[in-house]
Amino acid sequence: MTPESIMGMGYEAIKVGLIIALPLLLTALGTGLVVSILQASTQINEMTLSFIPKILMIVVVGIMLGPKMLVIFLDYMHTLYTNIPGSVG
């Protein structure tokens, strides 16, 4: 194993992790922004009011995009495991 191959595997792992996490993180960010704007306009400062919509939206996006995220993760793991014999010997 060369340092370049290890760096390549690390790069791919970070890239796959970001691809999987980004839809959920952007959903939480967008939902939090919308709820914060609504709270500021109505002058309601309740912390639980922003928490529940975020959780609900993350669950909805997770249900909708979960199969695609799983396919991306399984493709990465399949590629990683099929490259093990070539990198050891």
C-alpha distances in whole Angstrom, upper triangle without the diagonal:
4,7,8,6,7,10,11,11,13,15,16,17,19,21,21,23,25,26,27,29,31,33,34,34,36,39,39,40,42,44,44,46,48,49,50,52,54,54,55,58,59,59,58,55,54,50,50,51,48,46,47,47,43,42,44,43,39,40,42,39,36,39,39,35,33,33,31,29,28,27,25,23,23,22,19,18,19,16,14,15,15,11,10,11,9,6,7,9
4,5,5,7,9,10,11,13,14,16,17,19,20,21,23,25,26,27,29,30,33,34,34,36,38,39,39,42,44,44,45,48,49,49,51,53,54,54,57,59,58,57,55,54,50,50,51,48,46,47,47,43,43,45,43,40,41,42,39,37,39,39,36,34,34,32,30,29,28,26,24,25,23,20,20,21,18,15,17,17,13,13,14,12,9,10,12
4,5,5,6,8,10,11,12,14,15,16,18,20,21,22,24,26,27,28,31,32,32,33,36,37,36,39,41,41,42,45,46,46,48,51,51,51,54,56,55,54,52,51,47,48,49,45,43,45,45,41,41,43,41,38,39,41,37,36,38,38,34,33,33,31,29,29,28,25,24,25,23,20,20,21,19,16,18,19,15,15,17,15,11,13,15
4,5,5,6,9,10,10,12,14,15,16,18,20,21,22,24,26,26,30,31,30,32,35,35,35,37,40,40,41,43,45,45,47,49,50,50,53,55,54,53,51,50,47,47,48,44,43,44,44,40,40,42,40,36,38,39,36,34,37,36,33,32,32,29,27,27,26,23,22,23,21,18,19,20,17,15,18,18,14,15,17,14,12,14,16
4,5,5,6,9,10,10,12,14,15,16,18,20,21,22,24,25,28,30,29,31,34,35,35,37,39,39,40,43,45,45,46,49,49,50,53,54,54,53,51,50,46,46,47,44,42,43,42,39,38,40,38,35,36,37,34,32,35,34,30,29,29,27,25,25,24,21,19,20,18,15,16,17,13,11,14,14,11,11,13,11,8,11,13
4,5,5,6,9,10,11,12,14,15,17,18,20,21,22,24,27,28,28,30,32,33,33,35,37,38,39,41,43,43,45,47,47,48,51,52,52,51,48,47,44,44,45,41,39,41,40,37,36,38,37,33,34,36,33,31,33,33,30,28,28,26,24,24,23,20,19,20,18,15,15,17,14,11,14,15,12,12,14,13,10,12,15
4,5,5,6,9,10,11,12,14,15,16,18,20,21,22,25,26,26,27,30,31,30,33,35,35,36,39,40,40,42,45,45,46,48,50,50,49,46,45,42,42,43,39,38,39,39,35,35,37,35,32,33,35,32,30,33,32,29,28,28,26,23,24,23,20,19,20,19,15,16,18,15,13,16,17,14,15,18,16,13,16,18
4,5,5,6,9,10,10,12,14,15,16,18,20,21,24,25,25,26,29,30,30,32,34,35,36,38,40,40,42,44,45,46,48,50,50,49,46,45,42,42,43,39,38,39,38,34,34,36,34,31,32,33,30,28,31,30,27,26,26,23,21,21,21,17,16,18,16,13,14,16,13,11,14,15,12,13,16,14,12,15,18
4,5,5,6,9,10,11,12,14,15,16,18,20,23,24,24,25,28,29,29,31,33,34,35,38,39,39,41,43,44,45,47,49,49,48,45,44,41,40,41,38,36,37,36,33,32,34,32,29,30,31,28,26,29,28,25,24,23,21,19,19,18,15,14,15,14,10,11,13,10,8,11,13,10,11,14,13,11,14,17
4,5,5,6,9,10,11,12,14,15,16,18,21,22,21,23,26,26,27,29,31,31,32,35,36,37,39,41,41,42,45,46,46,45,42,41,38,38,39,35,33,35,34,31,30,32,30,27,29,30,27,25,28,28,24,23,24,22,19,19,19,16,14,16,16,12,13,15,13,11,14,16,14,14,18,17,14,17,20
4,5,5,6,9,10,11,12,14,15,16,19,21,20,22,24,25,25,27,30,30,31,33,35,35,37,39,40,41,43,45,45,44,41,41,37,37,38,34,33,34,33,30,30,32,29,26,28,29,26,24,27,27,23,23,23,20,18,19,19,15,14,17,15,12,14,16,14,12,16,17,15,16,20,18,16,19,22
4,5,5,6,8,10,10,12,14,15,18,19,19,21,23,25,25,27,29,30,31,33,35,35,37,39,40,41,43,45,45,44,42,41,37,37,37,34,32,33,32,29,29,30,28,25,26,27,24,22,25,24,20,20,20,17,15,16,15,12,11,13,12,8,11,13,10,10,13,15,13,15,18,17,16,18,21
4,5,5,6,9,10,11,12,14,17,18,18,20,22,23,23,26,28,28,29,32,33,34,36,38,38,39,42,43,43,42,40,38,35,34,35,32,30,31,30,27,26,28,26,23,24,25,22,20,23,23,19,18,19,17,14,14,15,11,10,12,12,8,9,13,11,10,13,15,14,15,19,18,16,19,22
4,6,5,6,9,10,10,12,15,16,15,17,20,20,20,23,25,25,26,29,30,31,33,35,35,36,39,40,40,39,37,36,32,32,33,29,28,29,28,25,25,27,25,21,23,24,21,20,23,23,19,18,20,17,14,16,16,13,12,15,14,11,13,16,15,13,17,19,17,18,22,22,20,22,25
4,5,5,6,9,10,10,13,15,15,16,19,20,20,22,24,25,26,28,30,30,32,34,35,36,38,40,40,39,37,36,33,33,33,29,28,29,28,24,25,26,24,21,23,23,20,19,22,21,17,17,18,15,13,15,15,11,11,14,13,10,13,16,14,14,17,19,18,19,23,22,20,23,26
4,5,5,6,9,10,12,14,14,16,18,19,20,22,24,25,26,28,29,30,32,34,35,36,38,40,40,39,37,36,32,32,32,29,27,28,27,23,23,24,22,19,20,21,18,16,19,18,14,14,15,12,9,11,11,7,7,10,10,7,10,13,12,12,15,17,17,18,22,21,20,23,26
4,6,5,6,8,11,12,12,14,16,17,18,20,22,22,24,26,27,28,30,32,32,34,36,37,38,36,34,33,29,29,29,26,24,25,24,21,20,22,20,17,18,20,16,15,18,18,14,14,15,13,10,11,13,10,8,12,13,10,12,15,15,14,17,19,19,20,24,24,22,24,28
4,5,5,6,9,10,10,11,14,15,15,17,19,20,21,23,25,25,27,29,30,31,33,35,35,34,32,31,28,28,28,24,23,24,23,19,20,21,19,16,18,19,16,15,18,18,14,14,16,14,11,13,14,11,11,15,15,13,15,18,17,17,20,22,22,23,27,26,25,27,30
4,6,6,8,10,10,11,13,15,16,17,19,21,22,23,25,26,28,30,31,32,34,35,36,35,33,32,29,29,28,25,24,24,23,20,20,21,18,15,17,17,14,13,16,15,11,12,13,10,8,11,12,8,9,13,13,11,14,17,16,17,20,21,21,23,27,26,25,28,31
4,6,7,8,10,11,12,14,15,17,18,20,21,23,24,26,27,29,30,32,33,35,35,34,32,31,27,27,27,23,22,22,21,18,17,18,16,13,14,15,12,10,13,13,9,9,11,9,6,8,10,8,8,11,12,11,13,16,17,17,19,21,22,23,27,27,26,28,31
4,6,6,6,9,10,11,12,14,16,17,18,20,21,22,24,26,27,28,30,32,32,30,29,27,24,23,24,20,19,19,18,15,15,16,14,11,13,14,11,10,14,14,11,11,13,12,9,12,14,11,11,15,16,15,16,19,20,19,22,24,25,26,29,30,28,30,34
4,5,5,6,8,10,10,12,14,15,16,18,20,21,22,24,25,27,28,30,31,29,28,27,24,24,23,20,19,20,18,15,15,17,14,11,14,15,11,11,15,14,11,12,15,13,10,14,15,13,14,17,18,17,19,22,22,22,25,26,26,28,32,31,30,33,36
4,6,5,6,9,10,10,12,14,15,16,18,20,21,22,24,26,27,28,29,28,27,26,23,22,22,18,18,18,16,13,13,14,11,9,11,11,8,8,12,11,8,10,13,11,10,13,15,13,14,18,18,18,20,23,23,23,26,28,28,30,33,34,32,35,38
4,6,5,6,9,10,11,12,14,15,16,18,20,21,22,24,26,27,28,26,25,23,20,19,19,16,14,15,13,10,10,11,9,6,9,10,7,7,11,11,9,10,14,13,11,14,16,15,15,18,20,19,21,24,24,24,27,29,30,31,34,35,34,36,39
4,5,5,6,9,10,10,12,14,15,16,18,20,21,22,24,26,26,24,23,22,19,19,18,15,14,15,14,10,11,13,11,8,12,13,10,11,14,15,13,14,17,16,14,17,19,17,17,21,22,21,22,25,26,26,28,30,31,32,35,36,34,36,39
4,5,5,6,8,10,10,12,14,15,16,18,20,21,23,24,25,24,23,22,20,20,19,15,15,16,14,11,13,14,10,9,13,13,10,12,15,14,13,15,18,16,15,18,20,18,19,22,23,22,25,27,27,28,30,32,32,34,37,37,36,38,42
4,5,5,6,8,10,11,12,14,15,17,18,20,21,22,23,22,21,20,18,17,16,13,13,13,10,8,10,10,7,6,10,10,8,10,13,12,12,14,17,16,15,18,20,19,20,23,24,24,26,28,29,29,32,34,34,36,39,39,38,40,44
4,6,5,6,8,10,10,12,14,15,16,18,20,21,21,20,18,17,15,14,13,10,9,11,9,5,8,10,7,7,10,11,10,11,15,15,14,16,19,19,17,20,22,21,21,25,26,25,27,30,30,30,33,35,35,36,40,40,39,41,44
4,6,5,6,9,10,10,12,14,15,16,18,20,20,19,18,18,15,16,15,11,11,13,11,8,11,13,10,10,14,15,13,15,18,18,17,18,22,21,19,22,24,23,23,27,28,27,29,31,32,32,34,36,36,38,41,41,40,42,45
4,5,5,6,9,10,11,12,14,15,17,18,19,19,18,18,16,16,15,11,13,14,11,9,12,13,10,11,14,14,12,15,18,17,17,19,22,21,20,23,25,24,25,28,29,28,30,33,33,33,36,38,38,40,43,43,42,44,48
4,5,5,6,8,10,11,12,14,15,17,18,16,16,15,14,13,11,8,9,10,7,6,9,10,7,9,12,12,12,14,17,16,17,19,22,22,21,24,26,25,26,29,30,30,31,34,35,35,37,40,40,41,45,45,44,46,49
4,6,5,6,9,10,10,12,14,15,16,14,13,13,11,11,10,6,8,10,8,6,10,12,10,11,14,15,15,17,19,20,20,21,25,24,23,26,28,27,27,31,32,31,33,36,36,36,38,41,41,42,46,46,44,46,50
4,6,5,6,9,10,10,12,14,15,14,14,14,13,14,12,9,12,13,11,10,14,15,13,14,17,17,17,19,22,21,21,23,27,26,24,28,30,28,29,32,33,33,35,37,38,38,40,43,43,44,47,47,46,48,51
4,5,5,6,9,10,11,12,14,13,14,14,14,14,11,9,12,13,10,10,14,14,12,14,17,17,16,19,21,21,21,24,27,26,25,29,31,30,30,34,35,34,36,39,39,40,42,44,44,46,49,50,48,50,54
4,5,5,6,9,10,10,12,10,11,11,10,11,8,6,9,10,8,9,12,13,12,14,17,17,17,20,22,22,23,24,28,28,27,29,32,31,31,35,36,36,37,40,41,41,43,45,46,47,51,51,49,51,55
4,5,5,6,9,10,10,9,9,10,10,12,9,7,11,13,11,11,15,16,15,17,20,20,20,22,25,25,25,27,30,30,29,32,34,33,33,36,38,37,39,42,42,42,44,47,47,48,52,52,50,52,55
4,5,5,6,9,10,10,11,13,13,15,12,10,14,16,13,14,18,18,17,19,22,22,21,24,26,26,27,29,32,31,30,33,36,34,35,38,39,39,41,43,44,44,46,49,49,50,54,54,52,54,58
4,5,5,6,8,8,10,11,13,14,10,10,14,14,12,14,17,17,16,19,21,21,22,24,26,26,27,29,32,32,31,34,36,35,36,39,41,40,42,45,45,45,48,50,50,52,55,55,54,56,59
4,5,5,6,5,6,8,10,11,9,9,12,14,13,14,17,18,18,20,22,22,23,25,27,28,29,30,34,34,32,35,38,37,37,40,42,41,43,46,46,46,49,51,51,52,56,56,54,57,60
4,6,5,7,8,11,12,15,12,12,15,17,16,17,20,21,20,22,25,25,26,28,30,30,31,33,36,36,34,38,40,39,39,42,44,43,45,48,48,48,50,53,53,54,57,57,56,58,61
4,6,8,10,13,15,17,14,14,18,19,17,19,22,22,21,24,26,26,27,29,31,31,32,34,37,37,36,39,41,40,41,44,45,45,47,49,50,50,52,55,55,56,60,60,58,60,64
4,6,9,11,14,15,12,13,17,18,17,19,22,22,22,24,26,26,27,30,31,31,33,35,38,38,37,40,42,41,42,45,47,46,48,51,51,51,54,56,56,57,61,61,60,62,65
4,6,9,12,14,12,13,17,18,18,19,22,23,23,25,27,28,29,31,33,33,34,36,39,39,38,41,43,42,43,46,47,47,48,51,52,51,54,56,56,57,61,61,59,61,65
4,6,9,11,9,11,14,15,15,17,19,20,21,23,25,25,27,29,30,31,32,34,37,37,36,39,41,41,41,44,46,45,46,49,50,50,52,54,55,55,59,60,58,60,63
4,6,9,8,9,12,14,15,16,18,20,20,22,24,25,26,28,30,31,32,33,36,37,35,37,40,39,39,42,44,43,44,48,48,48,50,53,53,53,57,58,56,57,61
4,6,5,8,9,11,13,14,16,17,18,20,22,23,24,26,28,29,30,31,34,35,33,35,38,38,37,40,42,42,42,46,47,46,48,51,51,51,55,56,54,56,59
4,5,6,7,9,11,12,13,15,17,17,19,21,22,23,25,27,28,28,32,32,30,32,35,35,34,37,39,38,39,42,43,42,44,47,48,48,52,52,50,52,56
4,5,5,6,9,10,11,13,15,16,17,19,20,21,23,25,26,26,30,31,29,31,34,33,33,36,38,37,38,41,42,42,43,46,47,47,51,52,50,51,55
4,6,6,7,9,11,12,13,15,16,18,19,21,22,24,25,26,29,30,29,31,34,33,33,36,38,38,39,42,43,42,44,47,48,48,52,53,51,53,56
4,6,6,7,9,11,11,13,15,16,17,18,21,22,22,23,27,27,26,28,31,30,30,33,35,35,36,39,40,39,41,44,44,45,49,49,48,50,53
4,6,5,6,9,10,11,13,15,16,16,19,20,21,21,25,26,24,26,29,28,28,31,33,32,33,36,38,37,39,42,42,43,46,47,46,47,51
4,5,5,6,9,10,11,12,14,15,17,18,20,20,24,25,23,25,28,28,28,31,33,33,33,36,38,37,39,42,43,43,47,48,46,48,52
4,5,5,6,8,10,10,12,14,15,16,18,19,22,23,22,24,27,27,27,30,32,32,33,36,37,37,39,41,42,43,47,47,46,48,51
4,5,5,6,9,10,11,12,14,15,16,17,21,21,19,22,25,24,24,27,29,29,30,33,34,34,36,38,39,40,43,44,43,44,48
4,6,5,6,9,10,10,12,14,15,15,19,20,18,20,23,23,23,25,28,28,28,31,33,32,34,37,38,38,42,43,41,43,47
4,6,5,6,9,10,11,12,14,15,18,19,18,20,23,24,23,26,28,28,29,32,33,34,35,38,39,40,43,44,43,45,48
4,5,5,6,8,10,10,12,13,17,17,16,19,21,21,22,24,26,27,28,30,32,32,34,36,37,38,42,42,41,43,47
4,5,5,6,8,10,10,11,14,15,14,16,19,19,19,21,23,23,24,27,28,29,30,33,34,35,38,39,38,40,43
4,6,5,6,9,10,10,13,15,14,15,18,19,19,21,23,24,24,27,29,29,30,33,34,35,38,39,39,40,43
4,5,5,6,9,10,13,14,14,16,18,19,19,22,24,24,25,27,29,30,31,33,35,36,39,40,40,42,45
4,5,5,6,8,11,11,11,13,16,16,17,19,21,21,23,25,26,27,29,31,32,34,37,38,37,39,42
4,5,5,5,9,10,9,11,13,14,14,16,19,19,20,22,24,25,26,28,30,31,34,35,34,36,39
4,6,5,8,10,10,11,14,15,16,17,19,21,21,23,25,26,27,29,31,32,35,36,36,38,41
4,6,7,8,10,12,13,14,16,17,19,20,22,23,25,26,28,29,31,33,36,36,36,38,41
4,6,5,6,9,10,11,12,14,16,17,18,20,21,23,24,26,27,29,32,33,33,35,38
4,5,5,6,9,10,10,12,14,15,16,18,20,21,22,24,26,27,30,31,31,33,36
4,5,5,6,9,10,10,12,14,15,16,18,20,21,22,24,26,29,30,30,32,35
4,5,5,6,9,10,11,12,14,15,17,18,20,21,23,25,28,28,28,31,33
4,5,5,6,9,10,11,12,14,16,17,18,20,21,23,26,27,27,29,32
4,5,5,6,8,10,10,12,14,15,16,18,20,21,24,25,25,27,30
4,5,5,6,9,10,10,12,14,15,16,18,20,23,24,24,26,29
4,6,5,6,9,10,11,12,14,16,17,19,22,22,22,25,27
4,5,5,6,9,10,10,12,14,15,17,20,21,21,23,26
4,5,5,6,8,10,10,12,14,15,18,20,20,22,24
4,5,5,6,9,10,11,12,15,17,18,18,21,23
4,5,5,6,9,10,11,13,16,16,16,18,21
4,5,5,6,8,10,11,14,15,15,17,20
4,5,5,6,9,10,13,14,15,16,19
4,6,5,6,9,11,12,12,15,17
4,6,5,7,10,11,10,12,15
4,5,5,8,10,10,11,14
4,6,7,8,10,11,13
4,6,5,6,9,11
4,5,5,6,9
4,6,5,6
4,6,6
4,6
4
